[in-house]
Amino acid sequence: MTDGAALEGWTPEIGKGVQLDEVIDKAFDYRGNITLVKTDGSETVGYLFNRDRDAAVPFVQMFDANGAGPISIPYADICTIRFTGRDTAAGNSYAAWLRAKEAAKSARQTEKGPEPTSSRDA
């Protein structure tokens, strides 16, 4: 599972061929809410907006579902991350945007008709 639409609803099992840092990177790129499950069993639902695996104590930062935060949580306290919210940008890729732009350009050209040729071209 790699793209946003495929991640929606995913609950990875850390250690079963899936590394915590990989899941954190996917959660960072995900444009929806996640549910972060801590090793003590508590859960935080919200938007993960930052992570630093190279810090002396690696951590993630998130805003909870009510907008409170930022909340910093060390990697060592994370059991797993569930992708529980809808990825608001799923299906809105650059390629889709570019296709829509080209279609609009073609439609405008069709409405205008062919370009007139200049006297220099004759």
VEXKE-63262 format. One line per field, with one value per residue: x negated, y negated, z of N, C-alpha, C, O in turn; residue number from 1; chain; residue in three letters. Coordinates in nm, 2 decimals, m for minus. Layout:
N
n.u: [X	...]
n.v: [Y	...]
n.w: [Z	...]
ca.u: [X	...]
ca.v: [Y	...]
ca.w: [Z	...]
c.u: [X	...]
c.v: [Y	...]
c.w: [Z	...]
o.u: [X	...]
o.v: [Y	...]
o.w: [Z	...]
n: [NUM	...]
chain: [A	...]
res: [Ala	...]
# end
This chain:
122
n.u: [m0.09	m0.08	0.01	0.22	0.50	0.50	0.39	0.59	0.77	0.59	0.43	0.13	m0.08	m0.33	m0.66	m0.60	m0.72	m0.70	m0.83	m0.85	m0.95	m0.89	m0.62	m0.56	m0.67	m0.49	m0.25	m0.32	m0.31	m0.05	0.27	0.47	0.65	0.49	0.48	0.29	0.14	0.03	m0.24	m0.15	0.11	0.29	0.45	0.42	0.60	0.56	0.38	0.08	m0.20	m0.47	m0.79	m1.09	m1.34	m1.61	m1.67	m1.81	m1.63	m1.41	m1.11	m0.75	m0.52	m0.20	0.13	0.42	0.75	0.92	0.78	0.59	0.26	m0.08	m0.15	m0.40	m0.54	m0.75	m0.92	m0.97	m0.75	m0.55	m0.33	m0.17	m0.04	0.28	0.45	0.70	0.86	1.01	0.82	0.77	0.67	0.67	0.67	0.64	0.41	0.12	0.10	0.37	0.47	0.32	0.43	0.69	0.65	0.54	0.76	0.95	0.81	0.82	1.09	1.14	1.00	1.15	1.39	1.31	1.23	1.03	0.70	0.63	0.42	0.12	0.02	m0.24	m0.29	m0.21]
n.v: [0.12	m0.20	m0.45	m0.74	m0.69	m0.41	m0.38	m0.47	m0.36	m0.16	0.04	0.09	0.36	0.33	0.44	0.68	0.72	0.46	0.15	m0.08	m0.35	m0.37	m0.36	m0.60	m0.78	m0.75	m0.83	m1.10	m1.20	m1.15	m1.30	m1.32	m1.26	m1.06	m0.78	m0.76	m0.51	m0.46	m0.30	m0.26	m0.21	m0.42	m0.65	m0.89	m1.10	m1.27	m1.51	m1.44	m1.63	m1.67	m1.52	m1.38	m1.18	m1.19	m1.33	m1.37	m1.24	m1.07	m1.20	m1.26	m1.51	m1.64	m1.77	m1.74	m1.60	m1.81	m2.03	m2.11	m2.15	m2.20	m1.85	m1.66	m1.35	m1.09	m0.86	m0.61	m0.58	m0.50	m0.26	m0.18	m0.32	m0.41	m0.46	m0.64	m0.86	m1.03	m1.07	m1.38	m1.46	m1.25	m1.12	m1.36	m1.42	m1.57	m1.49	m1.45	m1.71	m1.83	m1.70	m1.80	m2.07	m2.08	m1.98	m2.19	m2.39	m2.29	m2.30	m2.57	m2.66	m2.53	m2.66	m2.92	m2.88	m2.83	m2.96	m3.28	m3.34	m3.52	m3.80	m3.78	m3.51	m3.42]
n.w: [0.00	m0.11	m0.22	m0.15	m0.16	m0.14	0.11	0.29	0.55	0.62	0.85	0.96	1.07	1.26	1.23	1.10	0.84	0.79	0.86	1.14	1.08	0.81	0.80	0.94	0.77	0.55	0.68	0.72	0.46	0.40	0.35	0.53	0.84	1.09	1.32	1.59	1.77	2.08	2.27	2.53	2.49	2.46	2.24	1.98	1.77	1.47	1.27	1.12	1.09	1.10	1.12	1.27	1.22	1.26	1.49	1.82	2.00	1.82	1.68	1.62	1.51	1.57	1.51	1.71	1.65	1.72	1.67	1.85	1.97	1.86	1.92	2.04	1.99	2.08	1.87	2.00	2.16	2.00	1.89	1.66	1.36	1.24	0.94	0.94	0.86	0.58	0.29	0.18	m0.06	m0.23	m0.55	m0.67	m0.82	m0.97	m1.24	m1.30	m1.27	m1.48	m1.71	m1.70	m1.73	m1.99	m2.13	m2.09	m2.23	m2.49	m2.53	m2.53	m2.75	m2.95	m2.93	m3.02	m3.28	m3.58	m3.58	m3.72	m4.01	m4.05	m4.26	m4.31	m4.32	m4.56]
ca.u: [0.00	m0.17	0.06	0.31	0.63	0.48	0.36	0.71	0.83	0.48	0.37	0.01	m0.14	m0.47	m0.75	m0.56	m0.76	m0.67	m0.91	m0.78	m0.98	m0.83	m0.48	m0.56	m0.68	m0.36	m0.16	m0.36	m0.27	0.09	0.33	0.59	0.62	0.45	0.49	0.16	0.16	m0.10	m0.27	m0.07	0.25	0.36	0.46	0.44	0.65	0.53	0.30	m0.07	m0.25	m0.61	m0.86	m1.24	m1.40	m1.75	m1.69	m1.86	m1.52	m1.32	m0.97	m0.65	m0.44	m0.07	0.24	0.53	0.87	0.98	0.68	0.49	0.12	m0.14	m0.17	m0.52	m0.54	m0.87	m0.91	m0.98	m0.62	m0.45	m0.30	m0.14	0.04	0.38	0.49	0.84	0.93	1.01	0.71	0.85	0.61	0.67	0.73	0.61	0.27	0.07	0.14	0.52	0.48	0.27	0.53	0.81	0.60	0.53	0.90	1.00	0.74	0.87	1.23	1.14	0.96	1.26	1.49	1.26	1.21	0.89	0.62	0.61	0.28	0.08	m0.02	m0.38	m0.30	m0.16]
ca.v: [0.00	m0.31	m0.58	m0.79	m0.62	m0.28	m0.39	m0.50	m0.24	m0.07	0.06	0.18	0.44	0.29	0.56	0.79	0.68	0.31	0.07	m0.20	m0.47	m0.37	m0.40	m0.74	m0.86	m0.75	m0.91	m1.24	m1.23	m1.13	m1.43	m1.30	m1.23	m0.93	m0.75	m0.72	m0.43	m0.46	m0.17	m0.24	m0.18	m0.54	m0.69	m1.03	m1.11	m1.40	m1.53	m1.43	m1.73	m1.68	m1.41	m1.40	m1.06	m1.21	m1.40	m1.28	m1.15	m1.09	m1.23	m1.31	m1.62	m1.64	m1.84	m1.65	m1.62	m1.93	m2.14	m2.14	m2.11	m2.07	m1.75	m1.59	m1.21	m1.02	m0.73	m0.50	m0.57	m0.47	m0.12	m0.18	m0.43	m0.37	m0.56	m0.64	m0.97	m1.03	m1.15	m1.48	m1.49	m1.13	m1.14	m1.50	m1.43	m1.66	m1.44	m1.47	m1.85	m1.87	m1.66	m1.89	m2.20	m2.05	m1.97	m2.32	m2.46	m2.24	m2.35	m2.72	m2.67	m2.48	m2.77	m3.03	m2.84	m2.82	m3.09	m3.34	m3.34	m3.66	m3.83	m3.74	m3.37	m3.39]
ca.w: [0.00	m0.11	m0.25	m0.05	m0.17	m0.09	0.26	0.36	0.62	0.65	0.99	0.95	1.18	1.27	1.26	1.01	0.71	0.79	0.96	1.19	1.02	0.68	0.83	0.98	0.64	0.48	0.76	0.70	0.33	0.39	0.37	0.61	0.98	1.13	1.46	1.64	1.88	2.16	2.34	2.65	2.45	2.43	2.10	1.94	1.63	1.42	1.15	1.15	1.00	1.10	1.19	1.26	1.27	1.29	1.61	1.93	2.03	1.70	1.72	1.53	1.57	1.51	1.57	1.73	1.57	1.76	1.63	1.96	1.94	1.82	2.01	2.01	2.04	2.04	1.80	2.09	2.22	1.89	1.86	1.52	1.30	1.15	0.85	0.97	0.80	0.44	0.23	0.11	m0.19	m0.31	m0.68	m0.71	m0.86	m1.07	m1.37	m1.32	m1.29	m1.61	m1.80	m1.69	m1.79	m2.14	m2.19	m2.09	m2.33	m2.62	m2.54	m2.56	m2.89	m3.03	m2.93	m3.10	m3.42	m3.62	m3.57	m3.85	m4.05	m4.07	m4.39	m4.33	m4.34	m4.70]
c.u: [m0.09	m0.10	0.17	0.44	0.61	0.45	0.48	0.76	0.72	0.44	0.25	m0.02	m0.29	m0.55	m0.71	m0.59	m0.74	m0.75	m0.83	m0.82	m0.92	m0.68	m0.47	m0.58	m0.56	m0.25	m0.19	m0.31	m0.12	0.16	0.47	0.55	0.58	0.48	0.36	0.18	0.02	m0.12	m0.20	0.08	0.33	0.36	0.48	0.48	0.62	0.44	0.15	m0.13	m0.40	m0.67	m1.01	m1.30	m1.55	m1.77	m1.75	m1.76	m1.42	m1.18	m0.88	m0.58	m0.30	0.03	0.35	0.65	0.94	0.89	0.59	0.36	0.03	m0.17	m0.30	m0.52	m0.67	m0.84	m0.89	m0.84	m0.51	m0.44	m0.27	m0.06	0.15	0.43	0.64	0.92	0.92	0.89	0.78	0.79	0.61	0.74	0.70	0.47	0.24	0.11	0.29	0.54	0.44	0.37	0.65	0.77	0.59	0.67	0.97	0.94	0.80	1.01	1.23	1.10	1.07	1.36	1.44	1.25	1.06	0.83	0.61	0.46	0.25	0.04	m0.16	m0.39	m0.27	m0.28]
c.v: [m0.12	m0.45	m0.62	m0.71	m0.48	m0.28	m0.41	m0.37	m0.14	m0.07	0.15	0.25	0.41	0.42	0.68	0.75	0.53	0.25	m0.05	m0.33	m0.48	m0.41	m0.55	m0.82	m0.86	m0.83	m1.06	m1.28	m1.22	m1.27	m1.42	m1.27	m1.08	m0.91	m0.69	m0.64	m0.42	m0.32	m0.15	m0.21	m0.30	m0.57	m0.84	m1.04	m1.25	m1.40	m1.53	m1.53	m1.74	m1.56	m1.44	m1.27	m1.08	m1.29	m1.31	m1.19	m1.17	m1.11	m1.26	m1.43	m1.61	m1.73	m1.74	m1.69	m1.75	m2.05	m2.18	m2.08	m2.23	m1.98	m1.68	m1.45	m1.14	m0.89	m0.61	m0.48	m0.52	m0.32	m0.10	m0.31	m0.37	m0.48	m0.57	m0.75	m0.95	m1.12	m1.25	m1.51	m1.37	m1.16	m1.28	m1.52	m1.54	m1.62	m1.47	m1.62	m1.89	m1.82	m1.76	m2.03	m2.19	m2.04	m2.10	m2.41	m2.42	m2.29	m2.49	m2.73	m2.63	m2.59	m2.89	m3.00	m2.85	m2.96	m3.15	m3.35	m3.49	m3.68	m3.79	m3.59	m3.33	m3.40]
c.w: [0.00	m0.14	m0.15	m0.04	m0.11	0.06	0.34	0.42	0.66	0.79	0.98	1.08	1.18	1.31	1.17	0.87	0.69	0.90	1.01	1.12	0.88	0.70	0.87	0.86	0.56	0.55	0.73	0.56	0.31	0.42	0.44	0.76	0.99	1.28	1.50	1.77	1.96	2.23	2.46	2.62	2.42	2.29	2.08	1.79	1.59	1.30	1.18	1.04	1.00	1.17	1.17	1.31	1.30	1.42	1.72	1.98	1.92	1.75	1.60	1.59	1.49	1.58	1.59	1.65	1.60	1.72	1.74	1.92	1.91	1.94	1.96	2.07	1.99	1.97	1.89	2.16	2.12	1.87	1.71	1.48	1.21	1.07	0.85	0.90	0.65	0.39	0.14	m0.03	m0.28	m0.44	m0.74	m0.75	m0.96	m1.21	m1.40	m1.35	m1.43	m1.72	m1.81	m1.76	m1.94	m2.20	m2.19	m2.21	m2.47	m2.64	m2.58	m2.71	m2.99	m3.04	m3.02	m3.24	m3.45	m3.61	m3.71	m3.88	m4.07	m4.21	m4.42	m4.36	m4.48	m4.80]
o.u: [m0.17	m0.15	0.22	0.49	0.70	0.47	0.49	0.79	0.75	0.42	0.27	0.00	m0.36	m0.52	m0.79	m0.50	m0.76	m0.74	m0.76	m0.73	m0.89	m0.63	m0.37	m0.51	m0.52	m0.18	m0.10	m0.26	m0.06	0.12	0.56	0.43	0.61	0.51	0.32	0.24	m0.08	m0.03	m0.18	0.16	0.44	0.26	0.55	0.41	0.64	0.44	0.11	m0.12	m0.46	m0.60	m1.06	m1.31	m1.61	m1.89	m1.74	m1.78	m1.35	m1.13	m0.93	m0.58	m0.30	0.00	0.38	0.65	1.01	0.93	0.51	0.34	0.07	m0.21	m0.30	m0.49	m0.69	m0.74	m0.81	m0.81	m0.40	m0.54	m0.33	m0.03	0.12	0.44	0.71	1.04	0.84	0.87	0.83	0.86	0.56	0.85	0.74	0.40	0.33	0.15	0.32	0.62	0.50	0.39	0.70	0.85	0.64	0.69	1.04	1.01	0.82	1.05	1.32	1.15	1.09	1.42	1.53	1.26	0.98	0.89	0.58	0.37	0.33	0.01	m0.20	m0.49	m0.30	m0.25]
o.v: [m0.15	m0.55	m0.53	m0.68	m0.43	m0.18	m0.36	m0.27	m0.04	m0.18	0.27	0.19	0.48	0.49	0.77	0.74	0.48	0.28	m0.11	m0.41	m0.59	m0.49	m0.62	m0.93	m0.97	m0.90	m1.14	m1.40	m1.28	m1.34	m1.49	m1.26	m0.99	m1.00	m0.58	m0.69	m0.38	m0.24	m0.03	m0.20	m0.29	m0.53	m0.90	m0.99	m1.35	m1.29	m1.62	m1.50	m1.81	m1.49	m1.50	m1.26	m0.99	m1.32	m1.19	m1.07	m1.27	m1.05	m1.28	m1.44	m1.59	m1.77	m1.66	m1.79	m1.81	m2.17	m2.27	m1.98	m2.34	m2.03	m1.63	m1.44	m1.13	m0.82	m0.52	m0.37	m0.51	m0.26	m0.02	m0.39	m0.30	m0.60	m0.51	m0.73	m0.88	m1.23	m1.22	m1.57	m1.37	m1.21	m1.30	m1.61	m1.59	m1.70	m1.50	m1.66	m1.97	m1.90	m1.79	m2.09	m2.28	m2.09	m2.13	m2.48	m2.51	m2.33	m2.53	m2.82	m2.68	m2.61	m2.95	m3.09	m2.87	m3.06	m3.08	m3.36	m3.56	m3.58	m3.76	m3.55	m3.22	m3.37]
o.w: [0.09	m0.09	m0.07	0.06	m0.04	0.13	0.46	0.35	0.72	0.85	0.99	1.19	1.10	1.40	1.17	0.79	0.58	1.02	0.93	1.09	0.83	0.62	0.82	0.84	0.50	0.48	0.73	0.55	0.22	0.52	0.41	0.79	0.92	1.35	1.46	1.86	1.90	2.24	2.51	2.71	2.37	2.22	2.16	1.71	1.66	1.23	1.25	0.92	0.92	1.25	1.08	1.44	1.36	1.45	1.70	2.01	1.91	1.85	1.49	1.72	1.37	1.69	1.50	1.59	1.51	1.75	1.72	1.85	1.92	2.05	1.85	2.19	1.87	2.00	1.87	2.21	2.16	1.84	1.64	1.57	1.12	1.11	0.76	0.88	0.59	0.44	0.03	m0.11	m0.39	m0.45	m0.85	m0.71	m1.02	m1.30	m1.51	m1.43	m1.50	m1.82	m1.92	m1.83	m2.01	m2.31	m2.29	m2.27	m2.56	m2.75	m2.66	m2.78	m3.10	m3.15	m3.09	m3.33	m3.37	m3.62	m3.80	m3.79	m4.12	m4.28	m4.53	m4.42	m4.53	m4.91]
n: [1	2	3	4	5	6	7	8	9	10	11	12	13	14	15	16	17	18	19	20	21	22	23	24	25	26	27	28	29	30	31	32	33	34	35	36	37	38	39	40	41	42	43	44	45	46	47	48	49	50	51	52	53	54	55	56	57	58	59	60	61	62	63	64	65	66	67	68	69	70	71	72	73	74	75	76	77	78	79	80	81	82	83	84	85	86	87	88	89	90	91	92	93	94	95	96	97	98	99	100	101	102	103	104	105	106	107	108	109	110	111	112	113	114	115	116	117	118	119	120	121	122]
chain: [A	A	A	A	A	A	A	A	A	A	A	A	A	A	A	A	A	A	A	A	A	A	A	A	A	A	A	A	A	A	A	A	A	A	A	A	A	A	A	A	A	A	A	A	A	A	A	A	A	A	A	A	A	A	A	A	A	A	A	A	A	A	A	A	A	A	A	A	A	A	A	A	A	A	A	A	A	A	A	A	A	A	A	A	A	A	A	A	A	A	A	A	A	A	A	A	A	A	A	A	A	A	A	A	A	A	A	A	A	A	A	A	A	A	A	A	A	A	A	A	A	A]
res: [Met	Thr	Asp	Gly	Ala	Ala	Leu	Glu	Gly	Trp	Thr	Pro	Glu	Ile	Gly	Lys	Gly	Val	Gln	Leu	Asp	Glu	Val	Ile	Asp	Lys	Ala	Phe	Asp	Tyr	Arg	Gly	Asn	Ile	Thr	Leu	Val	Lys	Thr	Asp	Gly	Ser	Glu	Thr	Val	Gly	Tyr	Leu	Phe	Asn	Arg	Asp	Arg	Asp	Ala	Ala	Val	Pro	Phe	Val	Gln	Met	Phe	Asp	Ala	Asn	Gly	Ala	Gly	Pro	Ile	Ser	Ile	Pro	Tyr	Ala	Asp	Ile	Cys	Thr	Ile	Arg	Phe	Thr	Gly	Arg	Asp	Thr	Ala	Ala	Gly	Asn	Ser	Tyr	Ala	Ala	Trp	Leu	Arg	Ala	Lys	Glu	Ala	Ala	Lys	Ser	Ala	Arg	Gln	Thr	Glu	Lys	Gly	Pro	Glu	Pro	Thr	Ser	Ser	Arg	Asp	Ala]
# end
